[in-house]
């Protein structure tokens, strides 16, 4: 199946064509930056786009978000080496599928110090299911990329390919998966969170500590490889302020592999915990006594929206929160529901500040896991009431063959009693309280909702656990013989640390029907090929290893492939 486009028969455009065909001949027609209070870039003496690149995201049938951020010096956490308070950046977008590649839209945008010199452009009036080249300019400098719009409302594309990923800990390994994912030519990439990691060097690695305190896998790295993960910037202070979060995003976005993926296709993003703090939940910090956590979270959210290609105009700010949950329709083939599982959730069950707010506990140790009411006397939520009502409306109104829930943490309830970290064998069912398994009542509401709308073929996509998983979301999480309501596909990490989770799938364990397949030994990503009849999922692993710095030495291979047929939630191996 050709999966590089919506539908079939599209023309591949090479990078050289983009640079020299789409823009070179028409450079004279570029809109001139308007004279205003913002500088025009005449005084900028080096390329302000090179360090951080450009991106696109949130594709609709008639528009897409374009993003860039100006920077000359990443060590300058306030002005980024830029002299002016604001610059007028020109932009344009060209139709790659029409003769002459005409300009479809153009204009100017302001990049200001107040917003970290980030630019968000919502290009509208575009054609559905169409490839576009876009360009930003400032003075004599320019940056460009390629994007796509979604299929027309009510259409039925022949096929749709997209990829999804999560957990890109730059400090542990190299994010080769971004570049390899782009080579698979997805129409868009779904990022399920942990786009950055907020912690310090010592919190990540503790190289000098004896096992088991040392991060798994680090003992196999040479000293040179350890240091190769880091840029030259400070890693001794925990990221808390807006300036620190901005710089951390800049560090990550300076990676050429990530830049390549962003320039190649649009991203649709949500977050998990490390965009703010490990295992946080709404207003609850992993450090119980942290008085400044709300301020940290506000700074983190602001930096996130500054640095992501998201459609800010339709994401309202309510009580210092910005709504991130939203849906995307790709004709009548697929509805993608992007969930937010951090802003509205209750505190983790029986939280005591150990291992963050989350711990792995048995029901005997923590009956609150199954309670509708938390220790503070309020209802225990994962999505919150408004988001839950919104999700039900998405199912009620959907005309799509496939209804996808894309979210950060695994929905299937996993029994982790076989975890190799336990000092003594455990006989009770062990639940990781940060996942959906720690919010059993909230999970059951979503499961019941999916069952009610079963004809609409729910599919769950998840991240967080740094392993490729195929799981069944069962009607009754305690009963391994209960019906499969939806298949769940969980991606391994782009570059975060790996843990051996294969004991979870041991024969005779508590996950006999829950876990269908897993690979916890590799970094990678997942590719989905969708038609009206089937939903094919291919887990890709990076080989030989993502700790190797040379992109030319690594490649992607299939870890496993499964098919879900329309009308049947059972994942079947291809």
CORBELQUI-V904871 format. One record per residue. PHI is phi as a letter, one per 30 degrees, with the letter a starting at -180 (NA if undefined). BURIAL is + if it has 9 or more other ideal C-beta (glycine too) atoms within 8 Angstrom, else -. Layout:
# CORBELQUI-V904871
[[PHI	BURIAL] [PHI	BURIAL]]
This chain:
# CORBELQUI-V904871
[[NA	-] [d	-] [b	+] [d	+] [b	+] [d	+] [i	+] [b	-] [i	-] [d	+] [c	-] [d	-] [c	+] [d	-] [e	-] [d	-] [d	+] [e	+] [d	+] [c	-] [c	+] [d	+] [b	+] [d	-] [d	-] [c	+] [e	-] [d	-] [d	-] [d	+] [d	+] [d	-] [e	+] [d	-] [d	-] [a	-] [d	-] [d	+] [d	+] [c	+] [j	+] [d	-] [d	-] [d	+] [c	-] [b	-] [d	-] [d	+] [c	+] [d	-] [d	+] [c	+] [i	+] [b	+] [a	+] [b	+] [a	+] [h	+] [d	+] [c	+] [d	+] [c	+] [a	+] [a	+] [d	+] [c	+] [b	+] [a	+] [b	+] [d	+] [a	+] [c	+] [b	-] [d	+] [d	-] [d	+] [d	-] [c	-] [c	-] [h	+] [i	-] [c	+] [d	-] [c	-] [d	-] [a	+] [b	+] [c	+] [c	+] [d	+] [b	+] [a	+] [b	+] [c	+] [d	+] [d	+] [c	-] [c	-] [e	-] [i	-] [h	+] [d	-] [d	+] [c	+] [a	+] [a	+] [l	+] [b	+] [b	+] [c	+] [c	+] [c	+] [d	+] [e	-] [c	-] [i	+] [h	+] [d	+] [b	+] [c	+] [c	+] [c	+] [d	+] [b	-] [i	-] [c	+] [d	-] [d	+] [h	+] [b	+] [d	+] [b	+] [c	+] [b	+] [b	+] [c	+] [b	+] [b	+] [h	+] [d	-] [c	+] [b	+] [b	+] [b	+] [a	+] [b	+] [b	+] [b	+] [c	+] [d	+] [d	+] [d	-] [e	-] [i	-] [d	+] [b	-] [e	+] [d	-] [a	+] [b	+] [c	+] [b	+] [b	+] [b	+] [a	+] [a	+] [i	+] [c	+] [d	+] [e	+] [d	+] [c	+] [b	+] [c	+] [d	+] [e	+] [e	+] [e	+] [d	+] [d	+] [d	+] [d	+] [d	-] [d	+] [h	+] [d	+] [d	+] [a	+] [c	+] [c	+] [c	+] [c	+] [j	+] [h	+] [d	+] [b	+] [b	+] [c	+] [d	+] [c	+] [e	+] [d	-] [d	-] [d	+] [c	+] [h	+] [e	-] [d	-] [d	-] [d	-] [e	-] [c	-] [d	-] [d	+] [e	+] [e	+] [j	+] [d	+] [d	-] [c	-] [c	+] [d	-] [e	-] [d	-] [d	+] [e	+] [d	-] [d	-] [d	+] [c	+] [d	-] [d	-] [d	+] [e	-] [b	-] [c	-] [c	-] [d	-] [d	+] [b	+] [c	-] [e	-] [d	-] [d	+] [d	+] [e	+] [d	+] [d	+] [d	+] [d	+] [e	+] [d	+] [d	+] [d	+] [d	+] [d	-] [d	+] [d	+] [e	+] [d	+] [d	+] [d	+] [d	+] [c	-] [a	+] [d	+] [c	+] [b	+] [b	+] [b	+] [c	+] [b	+] [c	+] [d	+] [d	+] [b	+] [a	+] [e	+] [h	+] [d	+] [b	+] [h	+] [c	-] [c	+] [d	+] [d	+] [c	-] [e	-] [c	-] [d	+] [d	-] [c	-] [d	+] [e	-] [d	-] [d	+] [d	+] [d	+] [d	+] [d	+] [d	+] [d	+] [d	+] [e	+] [d	+] [d	+] [c	+] [c	+] [d	+] [c	+] [d	+] [d	-] [d	-] [c	-] [c	+] [d	-] [c	-] [b	-] [h	-] [i	-] [c	-] [c	+] [d	+] [c	+] [d	+] [a	+] [b	-] [b	+] [c	+] [c	+] [h	+] [c	+] [d	+] [b	+] [c	+] [c	+] [c	+] [c	+] [c	+] [b	+] [c	+] [c	+] [d	-] [c	+] [d	+] [d	+] [d	+] [d	+] [d	+] [h	+] [d	+] [b	-] [i	-] [c	-] [h	-] [i	+] [d	+] [c	+] [b	+] [c	+] [b	+] [c	+] [d	+] [d	-] [d	-] [b	+] [d	-] [d	+] [e	+] [c	-] [d	+] [d	-] [b	-] [d	+] [d	-] [d	-] [i	-] [c	-] [d	-] [d	+] [b	+] [c	+] [c	+] [i	+] [d	-] [d	-] [d	+] [d	+] [d	-] [d	+] [d	+] [d	+] [d	-] [d	+] [d	+] [d	-] [c	-] [d	+] [c	-] [d	+] [d	+] [c	+] [c	+] [c	+] [c	+] [c	+] [a	+] [d	+] [c	+] [d	+] [d	+] [d	+] [d	+] [c	+] [d	+] [c	+] [d	+] [d	+] [e	+] [d	-] [d	-] [d	-] [d	-] [b	-] [e	-] [c	-] [c	-] [c	-] [d	+] [c	+] [c	+] [d	+] [d	+] [d	+] [d	+] [d	+] [d	+] [d	+] [b	+] [d	+] [d	+] [d	+] [d	+] [d	+] [e	+] [d	+] [d	+] [d	-] [d	+] [d	+] [d	+] [e	-] [c	+] [e	+] [d	-] [c	+] [h	+] [d	+] [b	+] [c	+] [c	+] [b	+] [b	+] [i	+] [c	+] [i	+] [b	+] [d	+] [b	+] [c	+] [b	+] [c	+] [d	+] [d	+] [e	+] [c	-] [d	+] [d	-] [c	-] [d	+] [c	-] [d	-] [d	-] [d	+] [d	+] [a	+] [d	+] [b	+] [b	+] [c	+] [d	+] [d	+] [d	+] [d	+] [a	+] [d	+] [d	+] [c	+] [b	-] [d	+] [c	+] [d	-] [e	+] [d	+] [c	+] [d	-] [e	-] [i	-] [d	+] [d	+] [b	+] [e	+] [c	+] [d	+] [c	+] [c	-] [a	+] [a	+] [b	+] [c	+] [c	-] [b	+] [d	+] [l	+] [a	+] [b	+] [c	+] [c	+] [c	+] [c	+] [b	+] [d	-] [c	-] [a	+] [b	+] [c	+] [b	+] [b	+] [d	+] [c	+] [c	+] [d	+] [b	+] [d	-] [a	-] [d	+] [d	+] [d	+] [d	-] [d	-] [e	-] [d	-] [c	-] [c	+] [a	-] [c	+] [b	-] [d	-] [d	+] [a	+] [b	+] [b	+] [b	+] [c	+] [d	-] [e	+] [i	-] [b	-] [d	+] [d	-] [d	+] [b	-] [d	-] [c	-]]
